[in-house]
């Protein structure tokens, strides 16, 4: 039976992945509210930080460029900016803030591996963070081409924390529920209305099949990622 092998801790803080600056800024009203203390890493000259300031309780912008820091500080005098590299966790901790949402615009076309490692460091350093928003087109491409096995393919899991997602996806997708290894769940007939349709899986297929936000979240669960402009999290 699939799923008998080594099990890793797959949980963690959700990550919203976007590919361009417009989507990056459009995320703000969906995911930020007046209770949030936000950090933007790679804030450049502060334009997105200013958008965050309109929706959050407090926001801090940091950038490694001395020039960008001076421009941002002069342009938005009501916002706190610092000249800090995103990799300098110690300097970020010295700010003494309990950040709840972190926005990252530092990756560009860089490889996915170093970015994923950096996010894990932030997660350990800032335990109050409940969401990351990352502008990284390579990461979005990778997630969009991914399928989670066995959860998405077989509709079953040995991970109890995933079971509720499978149940909800099965109910929403019209496929019905089934139970394997004592865990209820099932994507049922799946995105195309039947199993083994020959269409490629992955988040792209899930979105094309319109099975809803829960199935999209399930497909992303294995990497802890949620892609694009999801429904509001106020």
N, C-alpha and C positions, 0 to 999 in steps of 0.2 A: 504494500500500500504506500503510495507517495506520502511524504511528510514524516517518515520514520527516522530520518537522518538527524545530524546535529542541528540543534535549534539555537538561534542567536536572539539577543534582545533587539527587537525590531521597532520598539516604541520610541517615542521622543517628541520633541516640539515640532508641530507642523511647519512646513515650508511652502510658501507661495512662490512659484517660479514664473517669471515674465521674461520676455525677450527684448523689449525696447523701453525707452524712457517714458513714452506715453502711457503704456500699460502700467508701468511702475508707479507713476503718479496717480493714475486712475484707481489703483488699489486702495489708496489712502482712505477715502470715505467709506469703503466697504468694510475695512478691517480695523480702523482706528476710532476710538471714542474718547470722551472727555475724562475717563479714568486712566488713560494710558500715559505712561512715561516712555517716550520713544527715543531711540538712538538711530541716527543715520550714519553709516560708515561709507566713506567716499562721497561726501556731500558736495564736492566741487565748490561752486559758488553759491550754494544754498537755496537753489530754486525749489527742489523737492522738500527740503527741510522746512521752507516757508509754508508749503502746502500741509505738511504734517502739523505745523504749529496751529493751523486753523481748526484742527480736529482733535488734537491731543491735549491732555492736561499740561504736559511739559515735553519739550523736545531738545535734544542736543545733537549738533552736527559736527562730525570730525572729518578731516582730510589731511593727508600727508604733505600736501603742497602748501608751502608758506604763502605763495601768491594767492591761491584759491581761498585760503583761510582769511587773508586780509580783505579780499573782495567781499566774501560772505559776511564777515563781521561788520564791514562798513555799510553794506547794503541792507542788512536785516539786524538793526541794533537791538531789537527786542528778543533775539534768539541767542542762545549760548553756543558758541563755536570754539573748537580747539584744533590745534595743529598736531594731530596724532595719526600714526599709521594704523591701519585696520588690524595688523598683526600684533600690535603692542597691547596685549591683554592687560598687563600690569598698569599701564597708563590709563586705560579705560576704567579699570577697577578703582583707581585713585580718584576718579570723578565722584565716587560715592553715591551713585544713582542706582535705584532699583528699577531697571528698565523692564518694561512688560512687552514691548514690541521692538524688533530690530530690523531695520531696512539696510540692505547691502547693495551698493552700486560700485563694486570694486573688481568684478571678475572680467568683464569684457569678453574677449575670446580666449581667456585662459583655460587650461585643462580643468576638468571637473574634480579630479582627485584632491588637489590642494584646497579648493573651495569647500568641499565636503568636510575635510579635516578641520578647517577653520570654523565652520558652523558648529562642529562638535565641541570645539574649545569654548565658543561663546555659550553654548548650552550648559557646560559645566561651570563657567565663570559667573553666569547670570541666571540663577535658578528661578527667578520670577518671570522670565521670558516665556510667553505663551504662543508666540508666532514670529517666524522669520519671513521677510519678503526679499527675494533675491532676483536681481536682474542679471540673467546669465543664459544666453541663447543656447549654448552648448548643453547646459544642464536640462533646459526645457526640451531640446531635441531628444536627448537620451531618455528622459521620462516618457515622452510621447511615443517612443518606439518600444516601450517596455510592457511586458505582461507578467503578472505575479502568479507563480505556480507554487502550490496547487490551488490557492485561494480563488483566483479569477478563472482558471481553466476548468477545474473540477468542482468548484463551489464547495469546498470543504477546507477545514483547517484544524490543526491541533493546538492552535494558539487561542485560548479563551477570549482574549481581548479583541480578537478579530471576528468572533462568531456573530456579534450583533450586526456587523457591517454586512456579512453574508446574508443574514436573515432579512435585513432591510432591502438589500439589493434584489433578493429573490421575490419579495413581496412587491416591490416597485416594478420589476421587470416582467412580472407575469409568469415566471418560470416555476413557481412552487418551491417548497422547501424539502430537503431531505437530510438524513442524518448519517454521518460516517464517523466511526471511531468515537461515538458518544457526543459529538458536537453537532448541533443542528445548524443547518445553513443550506445554501444552494443558490446559484445564479440561474438554476432551472434551464429553460430553453436558451437562455443567453440572448445576445444582442440581435441575432438574426431570426430568432424564433425556432431554431433547432440547433442541436449540438453538432459540432464538427462541420460547420458550414463551408469551411475552406477559406474563409476570409481571415485576414491577419488580425490577431488580437491586439492588445495594448490600449493605452488611453485614447489614442486616436480612434480606434474602432468603437470603444465605449461611447465616446462623444458622438460619433456618427450614428450609433444605434439609439441614442437618446434614452438610455436607461436611467438617467438621472444622476444627481450629484453624489448619492451614496455609492453607486457603482464606480464612479470616477474616483472617489476617495479610496475605495477598496483596491482598485487597480494600482493606486499610488502607495498603498500602505507599506509594501515591502521596503521601500526606500524612505518612508516617512515624508513623502512629498505630495503636495497638492498643486495642480497646475492651473494657471490662468485666472480669469476673473470669476470667481465663484460667487455664491450668494452671500448676502451681507452677514457679517459676524459682529454684531453690535454688542 
